């Protein structure tokens, strides 16, 4: 399993990460890919990230299409 991240910085970071998560859910449904979990995390006052946990087979095409910023093996 792989966790993919999209990082956002600045005063609107949390709002942008939440908005990205909505788009991500629509994309995964359209592409018929299953997310095991997803969410938004705030690492600092001006840094938030949208994330999704995917099977390794699904993570690579999603990461390539949506230009993932970070990834983490789970």
N, C-alpha and C positions, 0 to 999 in steps of 0.2 A: 504494500500500500504506500502511496505517496501523497504528501500534503503539498498543495500548490498555493502560493501566496501572491497577492497583488498589493503592493505597498502604496500608501498615500501619505503625504506630508503637508503640514500647514494647518491653519485654523479650521478648515473644512474637512480634514482628513477622515474623521469618523463618518460624517455624512456621505462622503465620496465612497468609502469602503462599503457602507451599507447599500448604496445605490449599485455599486459593482456587483454585490452579492445577488441582487435582484436580476440583473442581466445574466449573470452566471447561471442562475437557476433556469432561466428561459433557454439559454444556450444548451445546457445539458439535457433538458427535456426534448428540445428539437433534434439533438444529435443522438438521442436515446442512450445516454450514458448515465450511470447510476453513481450518485455521490453518497458515500457512507456517512458523512457529516460535513457541515459547513458552518461558517460563522464569521464574526468580525472580532478582532482583538486589537486592543490599544496597548502599545508598548511604551509610549511616552506621551506627554501632553500634546505634541503636534505630530504624532505618528500612529496611524491605524492601518490595519491590513485586513482585506477579505481573504478567506482561505477555504479550501475544499479538500476533502480526503477522497481519493479515487484509487481504484485498482491500478496497478502498474501499467497494464495494457491500455487503459483509458487515459492515463496521465500524460503520456507523451504526445498524442495527437491534440489533446486539449491545450497543453502547454505551448505547443508550436503554433496553434491557431490563435490563441489569445495572448500570446507574448507574456508568459508568466515571469514574474520578477525574481522569485525564489522558489526553491523546492526542498523538501525534507523527507527522507525515508522514514516510514512509520513502522 
